[in-house]
């Protein structure tokens, strides 16, 4: 029989308040009667972009991640601003990180990357119809970004040889491939020119 009892919060405090997230320390009563102290990261959420400049292609960014002390290839992503809607954030982050504006953004999945200690919700968006922005784009001062277009075969090969170590990027590529396969099935296996794929 499944036990759906949940821990009950007895007391808590905020031990850190940052720009994007805060850390809460809660004392909870467990279902078996004992108590535990839990540190939880409260995050306002983020968007992960899958920019598709053309069928079979994807834009990744090379970015220095200070926490890892290394450059990595990854999908563009960013945190929601306070009160910002995810779809708006996806368009904003696309402009800021790859310098292109998507005509269409479509959510593919909503997932929790680290549910053991963080409530961050990642929303994956497919970004199509990429065009240069109407005006100048301002990037965050702490970001060093180099965007580059890859074929899906190149991106998958990069994953296979350990060139992509970011989990959200690996998952995003899987979502893109799954979306592409589903679209081909709906169209009877034809490409945009109406030709049947072999």
ChimeraX commands (.cxc) that place a marker at each C-alpha (Angstrom):
marker #1 position 0.00,0.00,0.00 radius 0.5
marker #1 position 1.34,3.43,-0.95 radius 0.5
marker #1 position 2.03,5.82,1.91 radius 0.5
marker #1 position 1.13,9.36,0.78 radius 0.5
marker #1 position 1.79,11.02,4.15 radius 0.5
marker #1 position 3.84,14.20,3.81 radius 0.5
marker #1 position 6.30,15.81,6.23 radius 0.5
marker #1 position 4.78,18.70,8.21 radius 0.5
marker #1 position 6.70,21.97,8.51 radius 0.5
marker #1 position 7.22,22.94,12.16 radius 0.5
marker #1 position 9.31,26.06,11.70 radius 0.5
marker #1 position 11.69,27.62,9.23 radius 0.5
marker #1 position 13.91,30.53,8.35 radius 0.5
marker #1 position 15.56,32.13,5.32 radius 0.5
marker #1 position 19.32,31.60,5.58 radius 0.5
marker #1 position 20.24,33.21,2.26 radius 0.5
marker #1 position 18.51,35.62,-0.12 radius 0.5
marker #1 position 20.08,36.05,-3.55 radius 0.5
marker #1 position 19.14,37.74,-6.80 radius 0.5
marker #1 position 17.51,34.65,-8.33 radius 0.5
marker #1 position 16.96,32.20,-5.46 radius 0.5
marker #1 position 16.80,31.95,-1.69 radius 0.5
marker #1 position 17.68,29.15,0.70 radius 0.5
marker #1 position 15.21,28.17,3.40 radius 0.5
marker #1 position 16.01,25.95,6.38 radius 0.5
marker #1 position 12.93,24.08,7.60 radius 0.5
marker #1 position 12.43,21.77,10.56 radius 0.5
marker #1 position 9.80,19.20,9.60 radius 0.5
marker #1 position 7.91,16.40,11.30 radius 0.5
marker #1 position 8.33,13.19,9.30 radius 0.5
marker #1 position 5.55,10.69,8.68 radius 0.5
marker #1 position 7.07,8.17,11.11 radius 0.5
marker #1 position 7.14,10.78,13.89 radius 0.5
marker #1 position 10.76,11.89,13.84 radius 0.5
marker #1 position 12.03,15.34,12.86 radius 0.5
marker #1 position 14.55,16.51,10.28 radius 0.5
marker #1 position 16.19,19.76,9.22 radius 0.5
marker #1 position 16.02,20.39,5.47 radius 0.5
marker #1 position 17.76,23.08,3.41 radius 0.5
marker #1 position 15.68,23.95,0.34 radius 0.5
marker #1 position 16.57,26.20,-2.59 radius 0.5
marker #1 position 13.55,28.25,-3.68 radius 0.5
marker #1 position 13.95,29.29,-7.32 radius 0.5
marker #1 position 11.54,31.37,-9.40 radius 0.5
marker #1 position 12.02,29.09,-12.40 radius 0.5
marker #1 position 13.85,29.15,-15.72 radius 0.5
marker #1 position 13.46,28.64,-19.44 radius 0.5
marker #1 position 15.62,26.44,-21.66 radius 0.5
marker #1 position 15.71,27.41,-25.32 radius 0.5
marker #1 position 16.06,25.05,-28.27 radius 0.5
marker #1 position 16.77,27.47,-31.14 radius 0.5
marker #1 position 16.19,25.80,-34.50 radius 0.5
marker #1 position 17.46,27.98,-37.38 radius 0.5
marker #1 position 16.52,25.30,-39.93 radius 0.5
marker #1 position 15.27,21.70,-39.92 radius 0.5
marker #1 position 17.93,19.36,-38.57 radius 0.5
marker #1 position 19.96,22.18,-37.00 radius 0.5
marker #1 position 20.26,23.67,-33.52 radius 0.5
marker #1 position 22.12,26.62,-32.01 radius 0.5
marker #1 position 24.27,25.92,-28.95 radius 0.5
marker #1 position 26.31,28.41,-26.97 radius 0.5
marker #1 position 29.82,28.07,-25.60 radius 0.5
marker #1 position 29.88,29.69,-22.19 radius 0.5
marker #1 position 32.29,29.90,-19.28 radius 0.5
marker #1 position 30.69,28.46,-16.14 radius 0.5
marker #1 position 32.48,29.79,-13.09 radius 0.5
marker #1 position 31.09,27.07,-10.79 radius 0.5
marker #1 position 32.76,24.44,-12.99 radius 0.5
marker #1 position 35.80,26.61,-13.85 radius 0.5
marker #1 position 35.53,25.59,-17.49 radius 0.5
marker #1 position 33.96,26.43,-20.85 radius 0.5
marker #1 position 31.03,24.22,-21.85 radius 0.5
marker #1 position 28.63,23.84,-24.77 radius 0.5
marker #1 position 24.98,24.12,-23.80 radius 0.5
marker #1 position 21.54,25.23,-24.89 radius 0.5
marker #1 position 20.73,28.88,-24.11 radius 0.5
marker #1 position 18.78,29.26,-20.87 radius 0.5
marker #1 position 17.96,31.81,-18.23 radius 0.5
marker #1 position 16.00,32.51,-15.08 radius 0.5
marker #1 position 12.61,34.19,-15.03 radius 0.5
marker #1 position 12.50,37.80,-13.93 radius 0.5
marker #1 position 10.15,38.55,-11.05 radius 0.5
marker #1 position 6.58,38.30,-12.34 radius 0.5
marker #1 position 7.71,37.45,-15.89 radius 0.5
marker #1 position 5.72,34.99,-17.98 radius 0.5
marker #1 position 7.79,32.05,-19.27 radius 0.5
marker #1 position 6.94,32.63,-22.95 radius 0.5
marker #1 position 8.10,36.24,-22.69 radius 0.5
marker #1 position 11.26,35.11,-20.90 radius 0.5
marker #1 position 12.00,32.62,-23.69 radius 0.5
marker #1 position 11.90,35.37,-26.33 radius 0.5
marker #1 position 14.00,37.71,-24.18 radius 0.5
marker #1 position 16.65,35.10,-23.41 radius 0.5
marker #1 position 16.83,34.05,-27.06 radius 0.5
marker #1 position 17.65,37.63,-28.06 radius 0.5
marker #1 position 20.14,38.11,-25.24 radius 0.5
marker #1 position 22.03,34.83,-25.66 radius 0.5
marker #1 position 22.14,34.20,-29.42 radius 0.5
marker #1 position 21.20,37.63,-30.81 radius 0.5
marker #1 position 18.12,36.37,-32.66 radius 0.5
marker #1 position 14.39,36.85,-32.08 radius 0.5
marker #1 position 12.07,33.84,-32.46 radius 0.5
marker #1 position 8.82,34.35,-34.34 radius 0.5
marker #1 position 7.43,31.23,-32.66 radius 0.5
marker #1 position 8.09,29.69,-29.24 radius 0.5
marker #1 position 6.48,26.38,-28.33 radius 0.5
marker #1 position 6.76,24.64,-24.94 radius 0.5
marker #1 position 7.97,21.04,-25.20 radius 0.5
marker #1 position 8.29,19.99,-21.56 radius 0.5
marker #1 position 8.33,21.23,-17.96 radius 0.5
marker #1 position 10.74,19.42,-15.66 radius 0.5
marker #1 position 12.39,19.67,-12.24 radius 0.5
marker #1 position 16.20,19.24,-12.61 radius 0.5
marker #1 position 17.09,18.81,-8.92 radius 0.5
marker #1 position 13.95,17.96,-6.90 radius 0.5
marker #1 position 15.96,16.61,-3.97 radius 0.5
marker #1 position 16.76,20.09,-2.69 radius 0.5
marker #1 position 15.43,22.68,-5.17 radius 0.5
marker #1 position 11.97,23.60,-6.51 radius 0.5
marker #1 position 13.30,25.13,-9.75 radius 0.5
marker #1 position 11.01,24.39,-12.69 radius 0.5
marker #1 position 12.64,24.32,-16.15 radius 0.5
marker #1 position 10.40,24.94,-19.16 radius 0.5
marker #1 position 11.86,23.82,-22.49 radius 0.5
marker #1 position 10.87,25.94,-25.50 radius 0.5
marker #1 position 11.37,25.18,-29.18 radius 0.5
marker #1 position 12.28,28.49,-30.87 radius 0.5
marker #1 position 11.58,28.79,-34.61 radius 0.5
marker #1 position 11.56,31.57,-37.20 radius 0.5
marker #1 position 14.75,33.18,-35.91 radius 0.5
marker #1 position 15.38,36.71,-37.17 radius 0.5
marker #1 position 17.68,39.61,-36.18 radius 0.5
marker #1 position 16.16,41.74,-33.39 radius 0.5
marker #1 position 14.63,45.12,-34.16 radius 0.5
marker #1 position 16.93,46.97,-31.78 radius 0.5
marker #1 position 20.14,46.58,-29.77 radius 0.5
marker #1 position 20.39,43.64,-27.37 radius 0.5
marker #1 position 21.82,43.96,-23.86 radius 0.5
marker #1 position 23.59,40.97,-22.37 radius 0.5
marker #1 position 24.31,40.29,-18.71 radius 0.5
marker #1 position 27.70,41.63,-17.69 radius 0.5
marker #1 position 28.76,38.28,-16.20 radius 0.5
marker #1 position 28.11,36.29,-19.39 radius 0.5
marker #1 position 30.72,35.30,-21.96 radius 0.5
marker #1 position 28.82,33.63,-24.79 radius 0.5
marker #1 position 29.74,32.27,-28.21 radius 0.5
marker #1 position 26.75,30.93,-30.24 radius 0.5
marker #1 position 27.27,28.38,-33.00 radius 0.5
marker #1 position 24.96,26.40,-35.27 radius 0.5
marker #1 position 25.29,22.59,-35.27 radius 0.5
marker #1 position 23.60,19.88,-37.26 radius 0.5
marker #1 position 21.78,17.40,-35.05 radius 0.5
marker #1 position 24.35,14.78,-36.03 radius 0.5
marker #1 position 27.17,17.07,-34.88 radius 0.5
marker #1 position 25.40,17.85,-31.59 radius 0.5
marker #1 position 24.76,14.16,-30.87 radius 0.5
marker #1 position 28.39,13.34,-31.66 radius 0.5
marker #1 position 29.47,16.08,-29.24 radius 0.5
marker #1 position 27.38,14.42,-26.52 radius 0.5
marker #1 position 28.81,10.98,-27.36 radius 0.5
marker #1 position 32.43,12.09,-26.97 radius 0.5
marker #1 position 31.79,14.03,-23.74 radius 0.5
marker #1 position 31.85,17.48,-25.31 radius 0.5
marker #1 position 28.47,18.30,-23.77 radius 0.5
marker #1 position 28.34,17.76,-20.01 radius 0.5
marker #1 position 25.25,19.85,-19.25 radius 0.5
marker #1 position 22.24,17.64,-18.47 radius 0.5
marker #1 position 19.54,20.09,-19.60 radius 0.5
marker #1 position 21.24,20.29,-23.00 radius 0.5
marker #1 position 21.34,16.52,-23.45 radius 0.5
marker #1 position 17.65,16.36,-22.55 radius 0.5
marker #1 position 16.80,19.32,-24.79 radius 0.5
marker #1 position 18.39,17.60,-27.78 radius 0.5
marker #1 position 16.31,14.49,-27.04 radius 0.5
marker #1 position 13.16,16.62,-26.90 radius 0.5
marker #1 position 14.06,18.30,-30.20 radius 0.5
marker #1 position 14.62,14.96,-31.91 radius 0.5
marker #1 position 11.38,13.58,-30.50 radius 0.5
marker #1 position 9.49,16.67,-31.70 radius 0.5
marker #1 position 11.03,16.31,-35.17 radius 0.5
marker #1 position 10.09,12.63,-35.41 radius 0.5
marker #1 position 6.50,13.37,-34.31 radius 0.5
marker #1 position 6.21,16.12,-36.90 radius 0.5
marker #1 position 7.44,13.82,-39.67 radius 0.5
marker #1 position 4.90,11.18,-38.68 radius 0.5
marker #1 position 2.09,13.75,-38.79 radius 0.5
marker #1 position 3.20,14.87,-42.26 radius 0.5
marker #1 position 3.52,11.31,-43.57 radius 0.5
marker #1 position 7.32,11.37,-43.59 radius 0.5
marker #1 position 7.57,14.33,-45.96 radius 0.5
marker #1 position 9.92,17.28,-45.67 radius 0.5
marker #1 position 8.98,20.94,-46.23 radius 0.5
marker #1 position 9.28,20.58,-50.00 radius 0.5
marker #1 position 6.72,17.79,-49.93 radius 0.5
marker #1 position 9.24,15.10,-50.79 radius 0.5
marker #1 position 9.06,11.81,-48.92 radius 0.5
marker #1 position 12.15,11.09,-46.86 radius 0.5
marker #1 position 13.98,7.83,-47.44 radius 0.5
marker link #1:1,2 radius 0.2
marker link #1:2,3 radius 0.2
marker link #1:3,4 radius 0.2
marker link #1:4,5 radius 0.2
marker link #1:5,6 radius 0.2
marker link #1:6,7 radius 0.2
marker link #1:7,8 radius 0.2
marker link #1:8,9 radius 0.2
marker link #1:9,10 radius 0.2
marker link #1:10,11 radius 0.2
marker link #1:11,12 radius 0.2
marker link #1:12,13 radius 0.2
marker link #1:13,14 radius 0.2
marker link #1:14,15 radius 0.2
marker link #1:15,16 radius 0.2
marker link #1:16,17 radius 0.2
marker link #1:17,18 radius 0.2
marker link #1:18,19 radius 0.2
marker link #1:19,20 radius 0.2
marker link #1:20,21 radius 0.2
marker link #1:21,22 radius 0.2
marker link #1:22,23 radius 0.2
marker link #1:23,24 radius 0.2
marker link #1:24,25 radius 0.2
marker link #1:25,26 radius 0.2
marker link #1:26,27 radius 0.2
marker link #1:27,28 radius 0.2
marker link #1:28,29 radius 0.2
marker link #1:29,30 radius 0.2
marker link #1:30,31 radius 0.2
marker link #1:31,32 radius 0.2
marker link #1:32,33 radius 0.2
marker link #1:33,34 radius 0.2
marker link #1:34,35 radius 0.2
marker link #1:35,36 radius 0.2
marker link #1:36,37 radius 0.2
marker link #1:37,38 radius 0.2
marker link #1:38,39 radius 0.2
marker link #1:39,40 radius 0.2
marker link #1:40,41 radius 0.2
marker link #1:41,42 radius 0.2
marker link #1:42,43 radius 0.2
marker link #1:43,44 radius 0.2
marker link #1:44,45 radius 0.2
marker link #1:45,46 radius 0.2
marker link #1:46,47 radius 0.2
marker link #1:47,48 radius 0.2
marker link #1:48,49 radius 0.2
marker link #1:49,50 radius 0.2
marker link #1:50,51 radius 0.2
marker link #1:51,52 radius 0.2
marker link #1:52,53 radius 0.2
marker link #1:53,54 radius 0.2
marker link #1:54,55 radius 0.2
marker link #1:55,56 radius 0.2
marker link #1:56,57 radius 0.2
marker link #1:57,58 radius 0.2
marker link #1:58,59 radius 0.2
marker link #1:59,60 radius 0.2
marker link #1:60,61 radius 0.2
marker link #1:61,62 radius 0.2
marker link #1:62,63 radius 0.2
marker link #1:63,64 radius 0.2
marker link #1:64,65 radius 0.2
marker link #1:65,66 radius 0.2
marker link #1:66,67 radius 0.2
marker link #1:67,68 radius 0.2
marker link #1:68,69 radius 0.2
marker link #1:69,70 radius 0.2
marker link #1:70,71 radius 0.2
marker link #1:71,72 radius 0.2
marker link #1:72,73 radius 0.2
marker link #1:73,74 radius 0.2
marker link #1:74,75 radius 0.2
marker link #1:75,76 radius 0.2
marker link #1:76,77 radius 0.2
marker link #1:77,78 radius 0.2
marker link #1:78,79 radius 0.2
marker link #1:79,80 radius 0.2
marker link #1:80,81 radius 0.2
marker link #1:81,82 radius 0.2
marker link #1:82,83 radius 0.2
marker link #1:83,84 radius 0.2
marker link #1:84,85 radius 0.2
marker link #1:85,86 radius 0.2
marker link #1:86,87 radius 0.2
marker link #1:87,88 radius 0.2
marker link #1:88,89 radius 0.2
marker link #1:89,90 radius 0.2
marker link #1:90,91 radius 0.2
marker link #1:91,92 radius 0.2
marker link #1:92,93 radius 0.2
marker link #1:93,94 radius 0.2
marker link #1:94,95 radius 0.2
marker link #1:95,96 radius 0.2
marker link #1:96,97 radius 0.2
marker link #1:97,98 radius 0.2
marker link #1:98,99 radius 0.2
marker link #1:99,100 radius 0.2
marker link #1:100,101 radius 0.2
marker link #1:101,102 radius 0.2
marker link #1:102,103 radius 0.2
marker link #1:103,104 radius 0.2
marker link #1:104,105 radius 0.2
marker link #1:105,106 radius 0.2
marker link #1:106,107 radius 0.2
marker link #1:107,108 radius 0.2
marker link #1:108,109 radius 0.2
marker link #1:109,110 radius 0.2
marker link #1:110,111 radius 0.2
marker link #1:111,112 radius 0.2
marker link #1:112,113 radius 0.2
marker link #1:113,114 radius 0.2
marker link #1:114,115 radius 0.2
marker link #1:115,116 radius 0.2
marker link #1:116,117 radius 0.2
marker link #1:117,118 radius 0.2
marker link #1:118,119 radius 0.2
marker link #1:119,120 radius 0.2
marker link #1:120,121 radius 0.2
marker link #1:121,122 radius 0.2
marker link #1:122,123 radius 0.2
marker link #1:123,124 radius 0.2
marker link #1:124,125 radius 0.2
marker link #1:125,126 radius 0.2
marker link #1:126,127 radius 0.2
marker link #1:127,128 radius 0.2
marker link #1:128,129 radius 0.2
marker link #1:129,130 radius 0.2
marker link #1:130,131 radius 0.2
marker link #1:131,132 radius 0.2
marker link #1:132,133 radius 0.2
marker link #1:133,134 radius 0.2
marker link #1:134,135 radius 0.2
marker link #1:135,136 radius 0.2
marker link #1:136,137 radius 0.2
marker link #1:137,138 radius 0.2
marker link #1:138,139 radius 0.2
marker link #1:139,140 radius 0.2
marker link #1:140,141 radius 0.2
marker link #1:141,142 radius 0.2
marker link #1:142,143 radius 0.2
marker link #1:143,144 radius 0.2
marker link #1:144,145 radius 0.2
marker link #1:145,146 radius 0.2
marker link #1:146,147 radius 0.2
marker link #1:147,148 radius 0.2
marker link #1:148,149 radius 0.2
marker link #1:149,150 radius 0.2
marker link #1:150,151 radius 0.2
marker link #1:151,152 radius 0.2
marker link #1:152,153 radius 0.2
marker link #1:153,154 radius 0.2
marker link #1:154,155 radius 0.2
marker link #1:155,156 radius 0.2
marker link #1:156,157 radius 0.2
marker link #1:157,158 radius 0.2
marker link #1:158,159 radius 0.2
marker link #1:159,160 radius 0.2
marker link #1:160,161 radius 0.2
marker link #1:161,162 radius 0.2
marker link #1:162,163 radius 0.2
marker link #1:163,164 radius 0.2
marker link #1:164,165 radius 0.2
marker link #1:165,166 radius 0.2
marker link #1:166,167 radius 0.2
marker link #1:167,168 radius 0.2
marker link #1:168,169 radius 0.2
marker link #1:169,170 radius 0.2
marker link #1:170,171 radius 0.2
marker link #1:171,172 radius 0.2
marker link #1:172,173 radius 0.2
marker link #1:173,174 radius 0.2
marker link #1:174,175 radius 0.2
marker link #1:175,176 radius 0.2
marker link #1:176,177 radius 0.2
marker link #1:177,178 radius 0.2
marker link #1:178,179 radius 0.2
marker link #1:179,180 radius 0.2
marker link #1:180,181 radius 0.2
marker link #1:181,182 radius 0.2
marker link #1:182,183 radius 0.2
marker link #1:183,184 radius 0.2
marker link #1:184,185 radius 0.2
marker link #1:185,186 radius 0.2
marker link #1:186,187 radius 0.2
marker link #1:187,188 radius 0.2
marker link #1:188,189 radius 0.2
marker link #1:189,190 radius 0.2
marker link #1:190,191 radius 0.2
marker link #1:191,192 radius 0.2
marker link #1:192,193 radius 0.2
marker link #1:193,194 radius 0.2
marker link #1:194,195 radius 0.2
marker link #1:195,196 radius 0.2
marker link #1:196,197 radius 0.2
marker link #1:197,198 radius 0.2
view
